[in-house]
Amino acid sequence: MGEGQHRVEVFERQNICVSGVVQVMGYDEEEIILETTCGLLILKGKNFNISSLSLESGTLEASGFLHSLDYREEGTAKKSFLRRILK
């Protein structure tokens, strides 16, 4: 895969592989927020566990049960994440 390319693979809603990851903006058991080469990606679900992360190669592997994934404008996701932490 060339530099800057982004891919999301989901296996039976329980194993997630993401390429093109620039950084992890936030992570807990119910949400993973990633900055990718194609914008912010928000994964929502339950029992998330990041099993592998390499920012050098831009890959992330996680397990858990995926409810949804969503791409957002960068400012929107940061505000949502901070609002939830500050509650």
N, CA, C and O atoms as a CHARMM CRD file, in Angstrom:
* protein
*
  348
    1    1 MET  N      0.85500  -1.17500   0.00000 PROA 1      0.00000
    2    1 MET  CA     0.00000   0.00000   0.00000 PROA 1      0.00000
    3    1 MET  C      0.89500   1.23000   0.00000 PROA 1      0.00000
    4    1 MET  O      1.83500   1.30900   0.79100 PROA 1      0.00000
    5    2 GLY  N      0.62000   2.17600  -0.86300 PROA 2      0.00000
    6    2 GLY  CA     1.43700   3.37400  -0.97000 PROA 2      0.00000
    7    2 GLY  C      1.26200   4.30200   0.21500 PROA 2      0.00000
    8    2 GLY  O      0.29800   4.20600   0.97500 PROA 2      0.00000
    9    3 GLU  N      2.21800   5.19900   0.34900 PROA 3      0.00000
   10    3 GLU  CA     2.18200   6.15000   1.44500 PROA 3      0.00000
   11    3 GLU  C      0.95800   7.05000   1.33000 PROA 3      0.00000
   12    3 GLU  O      0.62400   7.50100   0.23400 PROA 3      0.00000
   13    4 GLY  N      0.29900   7.31200   2.42800 PROA 4      0.00000
   14    4 GLY  CA    -0.86600   8.16400   2.43600 PROA 4      0.00000
   15    4 GLY  C     -2.17200   7.44100   2.17300 PROA 4      0.00000
   16    4 GLY  O     -3.24200   8.04000   2.28300 PROA 4      0.00000
   17    5 GLN  N     -2.10400   6.16500   1.82900 PROA 5      0.00000
   18    5 GLN  CA    -3.33200   5.41900   1.59000 PROA 5      0.00000
   19    5 GLN  C     -3.94000   4.96800   2.91000 PROA 5      0.00000
   20    5 GLN  O     -3.24700   4.78300   3.91000 PROA 5      0.00000
   21    6 HSD  N     -5.24500   4.79900   2.87900 PROA 6      0.00000
   22    6 HSD  CA    -5.98500   4.48000   4.09900 PROA 6      0.00000
   23    6 HSD  C     -6.94900   3.32900   3.80600 PROA 6      0.00000
   24    6 HSD  O     -7.61600   3.30400   2.77100 PROA 6      0.00000
   25    7 ARG  N     -7.00400   2.38900   4.73000 PROA 7      0.00000
   26    7 ARG  CA    -7.89500   1.23700   4.57500 PROA 7      0.00000
   27    7 ARG  C     -8.42400   0.83000   5.94100 PROA 7      0.00000
   28    7 ARG  O     -7.70900   0.88300   6.94100 PROA 7      0.00000
   29    8 VAL  N     -9.69800   0.42000   5.96600 PROA 8      0.00000
   30    8 VAL  CA   -10.32300  -0.11300   7.17800 PROA 8      0.00000
   31    8 VAL  C    -10.85300  -1.49500   6.83300 PROA 8      0.00000
   32    8 VAL  O    -11.59600  -1.65500   5.86400 PROA 8      0.00000
   33    9 GLU  N    -10.47400  -2.49500   7.62400 PROA 9      0.00000
   34    9 GLU  CA   -10.98000  -3.85500   7.45000 PROA 9      0.00000
   35    9 GLU  C    -11.64600  -4.27700   8.75100 PROA 9      0.00000
   36    9 GLU  O    -11.08200  -4.12500   9.83400 PROA 9      0.00000
   37   10 VAL  N    -12.85000  -4.80600   8.62600 PROA 10     0.00000
   38   10 VAL  CA   -13.60100  -5.27600   9.79600 PROA 10     0.00000
   39   10 VAL  C    -13.96800  -6.73000   9.55800 PROA 10     0.00000
   40   10 VAL  O    -14.53700  -7.07600   8.52200 PROA 10     0.00000
   41   11 PHE  N    -13.63800  -7.58000  10.52300 PROA 11     0.00000
   42   11 PHE  CA   -13.92700  -9.01100  10.43200 PROA 11     0.00000
   43   11 PHE  C    -14.97700  -9.37300  11.47000 PROA 11     0.00000
   44   11 PHE  O    -14.71000  -9.34900  12.67200 PROA 11     0.00000
   45   12 GLU  N    -16.17800  -9.71000  10.99500 PROA 12     0.00000
   46   12 GLU  CA   -17.28900 -10.12700  11.85100 PROA 12     0.00000
   47   12 GLU  C    -17.57300  -9.14900  12.99100 PROA 12     0.00000
   48   12 GLU  O    -17.97200  -9.55200  14.08300 PROA 12     0.00000
   49   13 ARG  N    -17.36300  -7.86600  12.72300 PROA 13     0.00000
   50   13 ARG  CA   -17.60800  -6.77100  13.67300 PROA 13     0.00000
   51   13 ARG  C    -16.80200  -6.89300  14.96200 PROA 13     0.00000
   52   13 ARG  O    -17.08700  -6.18000  15.92500 PROA 13     0.00000
   53   14 GLN  N    -15.79900  -7.77800  15.00900 PROA 14     0.00000
   54   14 GLN  CA   -15.05300  -7.98600  16.24400 PROA 14     0.00000
   55   14 GLN  C    -13.56300  -7.71700  16.12200 PROA 14     0.00000
   56   14 GLN  O    -12.90500  -7.48400  17.13700 PROA 14     0.00000
   57   15 ASN  N    -13.01600  -7.74000  14.93600 PROA 15     0.00000
   58   15 ASN  CA   -11.60000  -7.45200  14.72600 PROA 15     0.00000
   59   15 ASN  C    -11.48800  -6.35600  13.67400 PROA 15     0.00000
   60   15 ASN  O    -12.07400  -6.45100  12.59600 PROA 15     0.00000
   61   16 ILE  N    -10.72700  -5.31500  14.00400 PROA 16     0.00000
   62   16 ILE  CA   -10.61500  -4.15200  13.13900 PROA 16     0.00000
   63   16 ILE  C     -9.14200  -3.90500  12.83300 PROA 16     0.00000
   64   16 ILE  O     -8.30300  -3.89000  13.73400 PROA 16     0.00000
   65   17 CYS  N     -8.84300  -3.71400  11.56400 PROA 17     0.00000
   66   17 CYS  CA    -7.49600  -3.35200  11.12000 PROA 17     0.00000
   67   17 CYS  C     -7.60600  -2.04600  10.34200 PROA 17     0.00000
   68   17 CYS  O     -8.41600  -1.92600   9.42300 PROA 17     0.00000
   69   18 VAL  N     -6.78600  -1.07300  10.71700 PROA 18     0.00000
   70   18 VAL  CA    -6.81500   0.23000  10.06000 PROA 18     0.00000
   71   18 VAL  C     -5.40500   0.56800   9.61300 PROA 18     0.00000
   72   18 VAL  O     -4.45900   0.45100  10.39200 PROA 18     0.00000
   73   19 SER  N     -5.25900   0.98600   8.36200 PROA 19     0.00000
   74   19 SER  CA    -3.97400   1.49500   7.87400 PROA 19     0.00000
   75   19 SER  C     -4.13700   2.97200   7.56500 PROA 19     0.00000
   76   19 SER  O     -5.25600   3.46600   7.42600 PROA 19     0.00000
   77   20 GLY  N     -3.02600   3.66900   7.45800 PROA 20     0.00000
   78   20 GLY  CA    -3.07600   5.10600   7.22900 PROA 20     0.00000
   79   20 GLY  C     -3.29700   5.88400   8.50900 PROA 20     0.00000
   80   20 GLY  O     -3.75900   7.02500   8.46800 PROA 20     0.00000
   81   21 VAL  N     -2.97400   5.28300   9.65400 PROA 21     0.00000
   82   21 VAL  CA    -3.14600   5.93500  10.95200 PROA 21     0.00000
   83   21 VAL  C     -1.98300   6.89200  11.19800 PROA 21     0.00000
   84   21 VAL  O     -0.81700   6.50800  11.10500 PROA 21     0.00000
   85   22 VAL  N     -2.31600   8.14300  11.51200 PROA 22     0.00000
   86   22 VAL  CA    -1.30500   9.15100  11.82500 PROA 22     0.00000
   87   22 VAL  C     -1.08500   9.20800  13.33200 PROA 22     0.00000
   88   22 VAL  O      0.05500   9.23800  13.79600 PROA 22     0.00000
   89   23 GLN  N     -2.19000   9.22500  14.10200 PROA 23     0.00000
   90   23 GLN  CA    -2.09100   9.20000  15.55700 PROA 23     0.00000
   91   23 GLN  C     -3.41700   8.76900  16.17500 PROA 23     0.00000
   92   23 GLN  O     -4.47200   8.85300  15.54600 PROA 23     0.00000
   93   24 VAL  N     -3.33700   8.30700  17.41900 PROA 24     0.00000
   94   24 VAL  CA    -4.52400   7.95200  18.18900 PROA 24     0.00000
   95   24 VAL  C     -4.88300   9.18900  19.01300 PROA 24     0.00000
   96   24 VAL  O     -4.11200   9.62000  19.87000 PROA 24     0.00000
   97   25 MET  N     -6.05700   9.75100  18.74600 PROA 25     0.00000
   98   25 MET  CA    -6.49400  10.97200  19.43200 PROA 25     0.00000
   99   25 MET  C     -7.15300  10.66300  20.77300 PROA 25     0.00000
  100   25 MET  O     -7.12500  11.48700  21.68600 PROA 25     0.00000
  101   26 GLY  N     -7.74800   9.47500  20.88900 PROA 26     0.00000
  102   26 GLY  CA    -8.40900   9.08400  22.11500 PROA 26     0.00000
  103   26 GLY  C     -8.77900   7.61400  22.04600 PROA 26     0.00000
  104   26 GLY  O     -8.98800   7.05400  20.97000 PROA 26     0.00000
  105   27 TYR  N     -8.85500   7.00200  23.22600 PROA 27     0.00000
  106   27 TYR  CA    -9.15000   5.56900  23.26000 PROA 27     0.00000
  107   27 TYR  C     -9.71300   5.19600  24.61500 PROA 27     0.00000
  108   27 TYR  O     -9.15900   5.56100  25.65200 PROA 27     0.00000
  109   28 ASP  N    -10.81100   4.47100  24.60200 PROA 28     0.00000
  110   28 ASP  CA   -11.30900   3.80100  25.80200 PROA 28     0.00000
  111   28 ASP  C    -12.06900   2.56500  25.33300 PROA 28     0.00000
  112   28 ASP  O    -12.02600   2.23000  24.14900 PROA 28     0.00000
  113   29 GLU  N    -12.76400   1.88300  26.24000 PROA 29     0.00000
  114   29 GLU  CA   -13.43600   0.63100  25.88800 PROA 29     0.00000
  115   29 GLU  C    -14.60300   0.81800  24.92100 PROA 29     0.00000
  116   29 GLU  O    -15.04700  -0.14800  24.29900 PROA 29     0.00000
  117   30 GLU  N    -15.10700   2.05100  24.78500 PROA 30     0.00000
  118   30 GLU  CA   -16.28200   2.28500  23.94500 PROA 30     0.00000
  119   30 GLU  C    -16.01100   3.13200  22.70600 PROA 30     0.00000
  120   30 GLU  O    -16.88300   3.25300  21.84500 PROA 30     0.00000
  121   31 GLU  N    -14.82400   3.71900  22.60000 PROA 31     0.00000
  122   31 GLU  CA   -14.56100   4.60300  21.46600 PROA 31     0.00000
  123   31 GLU  C    -13.06100   4.69400  21.18600 PROA 31     0.00000
  124   31 GLU  O    -12.24000   4.78500  22.09900 PROA 31     0.00000
  125   32 ILE  N    -12.73500   4.66500  19.90300 PROA 32     0.00000
  126   32 ILE  CA   -11.35800   4.89800  19.45800 PROA 32     0.00000
  127   32 ILE  C    -11.42300   6.02000  18.43500 PROA 32     0.00000
  128   32 ILE  O    -12.15400   5.92400  17.44900 PROA 32     0.00000
  129   33 ILE  N    -10.65700   7.08500  18.66500 PROA 33     0.00000
  130   33 ILE  CA   -10.60800   8.21600  17.74000 PROA 33     0.00000
  131   33 ILE  C     -9.22100   8.24300  17.11400 PROA 33     0.00000
  132   33 ILE  O     -8.20900   8.34900  17.80700 PROA 33     0.00000
  133   34 LEU  N     -9.19600   8.14400  15.78300 PROA 34     0.00000
  134   34 LEU  CA    -7.93500   8.08300  15.05600 PROA 34     0.00000
  135   34 LEU  C     -7.82200   9.22400  14.07000 PROA 34     0.00000
  136   34 LEU  O     -8.79000   9.55600  13.38600 PROA 34     0.00000
  137   35 GLU  N     -6.65900   9.82200  13.99100 PROA 35     0.00000
  138   35 GLU  CA    -6.37100  10.71700  12.88600 PROA 35     0.00000
  139   35 GLU  C     -5.75200   9.84900  11.80600 PROA 35     0.00000
  140   35 GLU  O     -4.73700   9.19000  12.03200 PROA 35     0.00000
  141   36 THR  N     -6.36600   9.84900  10.63300 PROA 36     0.00000
  142   36 THR  CA    -5.86200   9.05000   9.51900 PROA 36     0.00000
  143   36 THR  C     -5.48300   9.97600   8.37300 PROA 36     0.00000
  144   36 THR  O     -5.71100  11.18400   8.42800 PROA 36     0.00000
  145   37 THR  N     -4.91100   9.39800   7.35400 PROA 37     0.00000
  146   37 THR  CA    -4.53700  10.18000   6.18300 PROA 37     0.00000
  147   37 THR  C     -5.75300  10.69600   5.42900 PROA 37     0.00000
  148   37 THR  O     -5.61500  11.54900   4.55200 PROA 37     0.00000
  149   38 CYS  N     -6.94500  10.19400   5.75400 PROA 38     0.00000
  150   38 CYS  CA    -8.19600  10.64000   5.12100 PROA 38     0.00000
  151   38 CYS  C     -9.09000  11.39400   6.09200 PROA 38     0.00000
  152   38 CYS  O    -10.27400  11.57500   5.80800 PROA 38     0.00000
  153   39 GLY  N     -8.56900  11.83500   7.21900 PROA 39     0.00000
  154   39 GLY  CA    -9.35200  12.57500   8.20900 PROA 39     0.00000
  155   39 GLY  C     -9.55100  11.76900   9.48100 PROA 39     0.00000
  156   39 GLY  O     -8.98300  10.68900   9.64400 PROA 39     0.00000
  157   40 LEU  N    -10.36700  12.31000  10.38100 PROA 40     0.00000
  158   40 LEU  CA   -10.62100  11.64700  11.65600 PROA 40     0.00000
  159   40 LEU  C    -11.60100  10.49800  11.48100 PROA 40     0.00000
  160   40 LEU  O    -12.62500  10.62600  10.80900 PROA 40     0.00000
  161   41 LEU  N    -11.26800   9.38600  12.09400 PROA 41     0.00000
  162   41 LEU  CA   -12.10900   8.19300  12.07000 PROA 41     0.00000
  163   41 LEU  C    -12.49100   7.87000  13.50200 PROA 41     0.00000
  164   41 LEU  O    -11.62500   7.73800  14.36800 PROA 41     0.00000
  165   42 ILE  N    -13.79100   7.74300  13.75300 PROA 42     0.00000
  166   42 ILE  CA   -14.27900   7.43500  15.08900 PROA 42     0.00000
  167   42 ILE  C    -14.94100   6.06400  15.05300 PROA 42     0.00000
  168   42 ILE  O    -15.90300   5.84000  14.31700 PROA 42     0.00000
  169   43 LEU  N    -14.41100   5.15800  15.85600 PROA 43     0.00000
  170   43 LEU  CA   -14.95800   3.80600  15.99000 PROA 43     0.00000
  171   43 LEU  C    -15.71900   3.75900  17.31100 PROA 43     0.00000
  172   43 LEU  O    -15.17700   4.12600  18.35400 PROA 43     0.00000
  173   44 LYS  N    -16.96300   3.31300  17.27300 PROA 44     0.00000
  174   44 LYS  CA   -17.76000   3.19700  18.49700 PROA 44     0.00000
  175   44 LYS  C    -18.19300   1.75500  18.65700 PROA 44     0.00000
  176   44 LYS  O    -18.51300   1.07000  17.68500 PROA 44     0.00000
  177   45 GLY  N    -18.19700   1.30200  19.91900 PROA 45     0.00000
  178   45 GLY  CA   -18.57900  -0.06700  20.19300 PROA 45     0.00000
  179   45 GLY  C    -18.45300  -0.36300  21.67000 PROA 45     0.00000
  180   45 GLY  O    -18.71500   0.49100  22.51700 PROA 45     0.00000
  181   46 LYS  N    -18.04200  -1.59800  21.97100 PROA 46     0.00000
  182   46 LYS  CA   -17.84000  -1.95600  23.37300 PROA 46     0.00000
  183   46 LYS  C    -16.68200  -2.94000  23.48000 PROA 46     0.00000
  184   46 LYS  O    -16.37900  -3.68400  22.54700 PROA 46     0.00000
  185   47 ASN  N    -16.05100  -2.92000  24.64000 PROA 47     0.00000
  186   47 ASN  CA   -14.92900  -3.80900  24.97100 PROA 47     0.00000
  187   47 ASN  C    -13.74700  -3.68600  23.99700 PROA 47     0.00000
  188   47 ASN  O    -13.09700  -4.68100  23.67900 PROA 47     0.00000
  189   48 PHE  N    -13.47100  -2.45800  23.52600 PROA 48     0.00000
  190   48 PHE  CA   -12.34300  -2.25800  22.62100 PROA 48     0.00000
  191   48 PHE  C    -11.02100  -2.49600  23.33300 PROA 48     0.00000
  192   48 PHE  O    -10.83700  -2.12000  24.49100 PROA 48     0.00000
  193   49 ASN  N    -10.11600  -3.12300  22.61900 PROA 49     0.00000
  194   49 ASN  CA    -8.75800  -3.33800  23.08500 PROA 49     0.00000
  195   49 ASN  C     -7.83000  -3.19300  21.87900 PROA 49     0.00000
  196   49 ASN  O     -7.97300  -3.91300  20.89000 PROA 49     0.00000
  197   50 ILE  N     -6.88800  -2.26700  21.96300 PROA 50     0.00000
  198   50 ILE  CA    -5.91100  -2.10600  20.88300 PROA 50     0.00000
  199   50 ILE  C     -4.82600  -3.14900  21.09700 PROA 50     0.00000
  200   50 ILE  O     -4.10100  -3.10800  22.09100 PROA 50     0.00000
  201   51 SER  N     -4.72000  -4.08100  20.16200 PROA 51     0.00000
  202   51 SER  CA    -3.73900  -5.16100  20.30000 PROA 51     0.00000
  203   51 SER  C     -2.41700  -4.83700  19.61800 PROA 51     0.00000
  204   51 SER  O     -1.37600  -5.38500  19.98200 PROA 51     0.00000
  205   52 SER  N     -2.45700  -3.94400  18.62600 PROA 52     0.00000
  206   52 SER  CA    -1.23500  -3.60100  17.90400 PROA 52     0.00000
  207   52 SER  C     -1.35900  -2.18700  17.35900 PROA 52     0.00000
  208   52 SER  O     -2.38000  -1.82100  16.77600 PROA 52     0.00000
  209   53 LEU  N     -0.29800  -1.38900  17.55600 PROA 53     0.00000
  210   53 LEU  CA    -0.26000  -0.03400  17.02700 PROA 53     0.00000
  211   53 LEU  C      1.15800   0.27300  16.59000 PROA 53     0.00000
  212   53 LEU  O      2.10000   0.14200  17.37200 PROA 53     0.00000
  213   54 SER  N      1.30800   0.68000  15.34200 PROA 54     0.00000
  214   54 SER  CA     2.60300   1.12100  14.83200 PROA 54     0.00000
  215   54 SER  C      2.39000   2.40900  14.05300 PROA 54     0.00000
  216   54 SER  O      1.88600   2.39500  12.93000 PROA 54     0.00000
  217   55 LEU  N      2.78100   3.52500  14.66400 PROA 55     0.00000
  218   55 LEU  CA     2.65400   4.79400  13.96500 PROA 55     0.00000
  219   55 LEU  C      3.68900   4.90600  12.85700 PROA 55     0.00000
  220   55 LEU  O      3.50300   5.65600  11.89800 PROA 55     0.00000
  221   56 GLU  N      4.77700   4.16000  12.99000 PROA 56     0.00000
  222   56 GLU  CA     5.80900   4.14800  11.94400 PROA 56     0.00000
  223   56 GLU  C      5.24500   3.60300  10.63200 PROA 56     0.00000
  224   56 GLU  O      5.47400   4.17200   9.56400 PROA 56     0.00000
  225   57 SER  N      4.51000   2.50000  10.72400 PROA 57     0.00000
  226   57 SER  CA     3.90200   1.92200   9.51200 PROA 57     0.00000
  227   57 SER  C      2.46200   2.40200   9.32200 PROA 57     0.00000
  228   57 SER  O      1.86000   2.14600   8.27900 PROA 57     0.00000
  229   58 GLY  N      1.90000   3.10000  10.32400 PROA 58     0.00000
  230   58 GLY  CA     0.54200   3.64300  10.21100 PROA 58     0.00000
  231   58 GLY  C     -0.54900   2.60900  10.34100 PROA 58     0.00000
  232   58 GLY  O     -1.59600   2.72800   9.70400 PROA 58     0.00000
  233   59 THR  N     -0.31600   1.56900  11.17500 PROA 59     0.00000
  234   59 THR  CA    -1.31300   0.50600  11.30500 PROA 59     0.00000
  235   59 THR  C     -1.79100   0.35900  12.74500 PROA 59     0.00000
  236   59 THR  O     -1.04800   0.58700  13.70000 PROA 59     0.00000
  237   60 LEU  N     -3.05200  -0.02900  12.86400 PROA 60     0.00000
  238   60 LEU  CA    -3.65900  -0.29700  14.15700 PROA 60     0.00000
  239   60 LEU  C     -4.52900  -1.52900  14.02200 PROA 60     0.00000
  240   60 LEU  O     -5.24000  -1.69600  13.03200 PROA 60     0.00000
  241   61 GLU  N     -4.46600  -2.40000  15.03500 PROA 61     0.00000
  242   61 GLU  CA    -5.34600  -3.56300  15.10500 PROA 61     0.00000
  243   61 GLU  C     -6.04500  -3.51300  16.45500 PROA 61     0.00000
  244   61 GLU  O     -5.41000  -3.27900  17.48400 PROA 61     0.00000
  245   62 ALA  N     -7.34200  -3.73200  16.44500 PROA 62     0.00000
  246   62 ALA  CA    -8.12500  -3.69300  17.67900 PROA 62     0.00000
  247   62 ALA  C     -9.17100  -4.79700  17.65800 PROA 62     0.00000
  248   62 ALA  O     -9.56600  -5.29000  16.60200 PROA 62     0.00000
  249   63 SER  N     -9.60800  -5.17000  18.86000 PROA 63     0.00000
  250   63 SER  CA   -10.69100  -6.13600  18.98500 PROA 63     0.00000
  251   63 SER  C    -11.76600  -5.51900  19.86500 PROA 63     0.00000
  252   63 SER  O    -11.52000  -4.53100  20.55600 PROA 63     0.00000
  253   64 GLY  N    -12.93600  -6.09200  19.83800 PROA 64     0.00000
  254   64 GLY  CA   -14.09300  -5.59300  20.56000 PROA 64     0.00000
  255   64 GLY  C    -15.29800  -5.75500  19.65100 PROA 64     0.00000
  256   64 GLY  O    -15.19800  -6.38400  18.59700 PROA 64     0.00000
  257   65 PHE  N    -16.42000  -5.20200  20.03900 PROA 65     0.00000
  258   65 PHE  CA   -17.60500  -5.29800  19.19800 PROA 65     0.00000
  259   65 PHE  C    -17.89600  -3.93000  18.60300 PROA 65     0.00000
  260   65 PHE  O    -18.20300  -2.98900  19.33400 PROA 65     0.00000
  261   66 LEU  N    -17.80200  -3.81000  17.28300 PROA 66     0.00000
  262   66 LEU  CA   -17.98000  -2.54900  16.57900 PROA 66     0.00000
  263   66 LEU  C    -19.45500  -2.25800  16.33000 PROA 66     0.00000
  264   66 LEU  O    -20.15900  -3.05200  15.70700 PROA 66     0.00000
  265   67 HSD  N    -19.91600  -1.10400  16.82900 PROA 67     0.00000
  266   67 HSD  CA   -21.28000  -0.64600  16.56500 PROA 67     0.00000
  267   67 HSD  C    -21.31200   0.25400  15.33100 PROA 67     0.00000
  268   67 HSD  O    -22.19900   0.12900  14.48800 PROA 67     0.00000
  269   68 SER  N    -20.32500   1.17300  15.23000 PROA 68     0.00000
  270   68 SER  CA   -20.33000   2.10200  14.09900 PROA 68     0.00000
  271   68 SER  C    -18.93100   2.66400  13.87200 PROA 68     0.00000
  272   68 SER  O    -18.07700   2.65400  14.75800 PROA 68     0.00000
  273   69 LEU  N    -18.73300   3.15100  12.66200 PROA 69     0.00000
  274   69 LEU  CA   -17.53100   3.92300  12.35700 PROA 69     0.00000
  275   69 LEU  C    -17.96800   5.14300  11.58700 PROA 69     0.00000
  276   69 LEU  O    -18.89700   5.08900  10.78100 PROA 69     0.00000
  277   70 ASP  N    -17.27900   6.25800  11.84600 PROA 70     0.00000
  278   70 ASP  CA   -17.72000   7.52700  11.29500 PROA 70     0.00000
  279   70 ASP  C    -16.50200   8.39800  11.01800 PROA 70     0.00000
  280   70 ASP  O    -15.55400   8.42900  11.80200 PROA 70     0.00000
  281   71 TYR  N    -16.54300   9.10000   9.90000 PROA 71     0.00000
  282   71 TYR  CA   -15.51100  10.08400   9.59700 PROA 71     0.00000
  283   71 TYR  C    -16.07300  11.45400   9.93900 PROA 71     0.00000
  284   71 TYR  O    -17.22800  11.75300   9.63500 PROA 71     0.00000
  285   72 ARG  N    -15.24800  12.28900  10.57600 PROA 72     0.00000
  286   72 ARG  CA   -15.69700  13.61000  11.00100 PROA 72     0.00000
  287   72 ARG  C    -14.64800  14.66500  10.69400 PROA 72     0.00000
  288   72 ARG  O    -13.48500  14.37600  10.41400 PROA 72     0.00000
  289   73 GLU  N    -15.12300  15.90700  10.76000 PROA 73     0.00000
  290   73 GLU  CA   -14.19800  17.03000  10.67500 PROA 73     0.00000
  291   73 GLU  C    -13.35700  17.01900  11.94100 PROA 73     0.00000
  292   73 GLU  O    -13.85600  16.66200  13.00800 PROA 73     0.00000
  293   74 GLU  N    -12.11600  17.39500  11.84200 PROA 74     0.00000
  294   74 GLU  CA   -11.18200  17.27200  12.95800 PROA 74     0.00000
  295   74 GLU  C    -11.65200  17.97100  14.22700 PROA 74     0.00000
  296   74 GLU  O    -11.59300  17.36500  15.29700 PROA 74     0.00000
  297   75 GLY  N    -12.11500  19.21100  14.16000 PROA 75     0.00000
  298   75 GLY  CA   -12.53000  19.95300  15.34400 PROA 75     0.00000
  299   75 GLY  C    -13.70500  19.31600  16.06300 PROA 75     0.00000
  300   75 GLY  O    -13.76200  19.37100  17.29200 PROA 75     0.00000
  301   76 THR  N    -14.63600  18.71900  15.35100 PROA 76     0.00000
  302   76 THR  CA   -15.82800  18.10800  15.93400 PROA 76     0.00000
  303   76 THR  C    -15.46900  16.94700  16.84100 PROA 76     0.00000
  304   76 THR  O    -15.99500  16.84700  17.94900 PROA 76     0.00000
  305   77 ALA  N    -14.59200  16.07700  16.39900 PROA 77     0.00000
  306   77 ALA  CA   -14.23400  14.90300  17.19600 PROA 77     0.00000
  307   77 ALA  C    -13.45100  15.29500  18.43800 PROA 77     0.00000
  308   77 ALA  O    -13.66400  14.71700  19.50400 PROA 77     0.00000
  309   78 LYS  N    -12.55700  16.25600  18.32700 PROA 78     0.00000
  310   78 LYS  CA   -11.78600  16.69200  19.49000 PROA 78     0.00000
  311   78 LYS  C    -12.70300  17.26800  20.55800 PROA 78     0.00000
  312   78 LYS  O    -12.54200  16.96800  21.74100 PROA 78     0.00000
  313   79 LYS  N    -13.66200  18.09000  20.15300 PROA 79     0.00000
  314   79 LYS  CA   -14.58600  18.68100  21.11800 PROA 79     0.00000
  315   79 LYS  C    -15.41600  17.60500  21.79700 PROA 79     0.00000
  316   79 LYS  O    -15.61700  17.65500  23.01000 PROA 79     0.00000
  317   80 SER  N    -15.90100  16.63600  21.03400 PROA 80     0.00000
  318   80 SER  CA   -16.71900  15.56100  21.58600 PROA 80     0.00000
  319   80 SER  C    -15.92500  14.75300  22.60000 PROA 80     0.00000
  320   80 SER  O    -16.43200  14.43600  23.67600 PROA 80     0.00000
  321   81 PHE  N    -14.69400  14.42100  22.26800 PROA 81     0.00000
  322   81 PHE  CA   -13.84600  13.63300  23.15400 PROA 81     0.00000
  323   81 PHE  C    -13.54800  14.40800  24.43600 PROA 81     0.00000
  324   81 PHE  O    -13.65000  13.85300  25.53000 PROA 81     0.00000
  325   82 LEU  N    -13.18000  15.68900  24.31000 PROA 82     0.00000
  326   82 LEU  CA   -12.88000  16.49200  25.47900 PROA 82     0.00000
  327   82 LEU  C    -14.12200  16.70700  26.35500 PROA 82     0.00000
  328   82 LEU  O    -14.03100  16.68200  27.58200 PROA 82     0.00000
  329   83 ARG  N    -15.26400  16.91500  25.72600 PROA 83     0.00000
  330   83 ARG  CA   -16.51500  17.12100  26.46700 PROA 83     0.00000
  331   83 ARG  C    -16.82100  15.88200  27.30900 PROA 83     0.00000
  332   83 ARG  O    -17.24200  16.00300  28.46000 PROA 83     0.00000
  333   84 ARG  N    -16.61300  14.70300  26.74700 PROA 84     0.00000
  334   84 ARG  CA   -16.89800  13.47000  27.46400 PROA 84     0.00000
  335   84 ARG  C    -15.93400  13.25400  28.62800 PROA 84     0.00000
  336   84 ARG  O    -16.34000  12.75800  29.67900 PROA 84     0.00000
  337   85 ILE  N    -14.67300  13.61700  28.45500 PROA 85     0.00000
  338   85 ILE  CA   -13.66900  13.45300  29.51900 PROA 85     0.00000
  339   85 ILE  C    -13.94900  14.40500  30.68400 PROA 85     0.00000
  340   85 ILE  O    -13.78800  14.04100  31.84800 PROA 85     0.00000
  341   86 LEU  N    -14.36700  15.61700  30.35700 PROA 86     0.00000
  342   86 LEU  CA   -14.55600  16.63600  31.38200 PROA 86     0.00000
  343   86 LEU  C    -15.85300  16.50000  32.15700 PROA 86     0.00000
  344   86 LEU  O    -16.07600  17.25900  33.10000 PROA 86     0.00000
  345   87 LYS  N    -16.71000  15.56700  31.79800 PROA 87     0.00000
  346   87 LYS  CA   -17.97300  15.36600  32.52800 PROA 87     0.00000
  347   87 LYS  C    -17.72400  14.81700  33.90700 PROA 87     0.00000
  348   87 LYS  O    -18.67100  14.58700  34.65900 PROA 87     0.00000
